[in-house]
Amino acid sequence: MKRKSRGTRYRALLILAAAALGAVLIIGPILAQESPKPCCIAGKYKGVRQATSGRCPEPATEKFTMEIVQGKKCEADIKGTIVGDSDPSQVQNFTGTVAPSATRGCCDIKGKFSGVSETTEFQGTLCRKGGKWVGSGTYKSVREGAVCSGTWKMSEV
């Protein structure tokens, strides 16, 4: 059996290293594009909700303020408060999640809060526009068996 010379082994090693480097240079940017950036959405938002169907309490349209709290590393779990302008003494504490959206530069948000006789779930999408988060979505409230659905829009202040 013939032994390979050092030069042949060295050339084979160089070819293998070049192929590996080429793969990293080609596949690396593709993988970097696919890995989504975290959704750092913590902050204060102003918005408006509009009841669109069901048995909904008045007012049908209401402005609100939402404060979103998130961990320092922009974790998926969020929490915060929602205060409607019609009754600022009524503070709703919510919990939820945020995740990168299929739409580039956007994040999907879901949340829920419960009161004495009411449970509300909301969902929507927030996108970066002009350095601020803006978004819209839907909500559904169940109060003493009555269902109310609607839409919301908000923007970071």
N, C-alpha and C positions, 0 to 999 in steps of 0.2 A: 504494500500500500504506500502510495506516494504522499509525502507530507507537503502541505501548502507552504509556500515561502512567506516570509514576513511581509513582503510587499503586497502579495495577493490578499492576505488577511487584513492588512492596513487599508487597502483600496475597498474591500468589502465593508469594512467598518465605516469608512467615510461615506460610502453610498447609503448605508443604512441611516447614518446620522443626518445626511442631507434630506433623505426621504422623510424622516421624523420631523425635522425642522420645517420642511415644506408643508406637511400636514398641519402642524401647529399654526403656521402663518395663514393657511387657507381656512381651516375650520375654526380657529380661535375667534376671529371677528364675527363669524356666523353665530357661534354660541353666545358671544357677548351681546348680540342684538336680541337674542331670544330670551335672555335672562332679564326679567322686568325689574325696574327700579322700584324701591319701596314707595308706598303711598304715604307721604308725610303730610297729612291733612289737618293736623291739630291746629286749632285757632277759633276765632269768633266769626260767625256768619250771620247775615241778615237775610230773611227770606219771606215768602208769602205762600200760604197754602190755600187751595181752592177745593171745596167739597164739590164733587161732580155727580155722585149717585148714592142712593140709599136714604136712610133716616138719619140726617145729620143735625147736630145742635147748631144754633146760631152762634157767631156769625158764619155764613157760608164761605166768606173770604176773610183771612186773618193774616196779619204780619206776625213774624216771630223772630226770635233771636236764638241761635244755637251755639253752644260752646262745646267743641270737641276736644277731648283729652286723649293723648296717645303716649305710649312709652317713648323713651329717649331714642330708641333705635327704630322708630316708626313701625312698631309691631302691628299685626293685623287686628288685634283686639282694641276696640275704642269704647269710650264711655263719655258721658257729658250731660248737659242740661238743655232743655228746650223751654222757652218762656214765650207765651203768646201775648201780643200787645193788648188784647181785650181784657185779660186778667193777669197782670204781672205778678200777683201773689201766688199764682198756681205754677210751680216749677215742676217740670217732668224730668225725672232722671232716666236716661236711657243707657243701654249697652248694645254693642253691635260689633261688626267686623268691617274691614276694608281690605280690598284686594285689587291688584292690577286688572284693568279692564281689557277686553279684546281690542278696544279702540286705543290707539297709541296716545300716550300722554294723559290717559284718564284712569280713574279708579272707580270700582263699584263699591257702594256702601249699602249695608243692611243694618237695621236696628230695631229695637223693640222697647217700649215702656208700658208700664201698667199703673193704673190708679186704683181707687177703691172699687169702682164698678166698670172700669174701662181698660181695654188692652189695645194698643196701637202698634202696628208693624209698618215700617217704611223701607223703601229701597230706591236706589237711583244711581246715577253716575255723576262724578265730579271730574272736571277737566281743568288743566292749567291754561288760563288765558290772561295775558298781560301780567304775569307774575302772581296772579291770584287764582284760587280755586273757585270755580262756578259750576253749578250743577242743577239737575232736576230729577224728578222721580215721582213715585206714587206712594200712597199710604192707604191703609185699611184699618179702621177702628171698629171694635165691637163693644157696645155699651148696653148693658142689660138686655142682651139678645138682639139689639138693633145694629145693623151693619151700615157703616158709612165709608165711602171710598172717595179718594180725591188725588190731586196732583200737588206737587210743591216745586218751588224754584228757590235757589239761594246763592249768595256769593260771599266770599270771604271779605271781611272789612279790615 
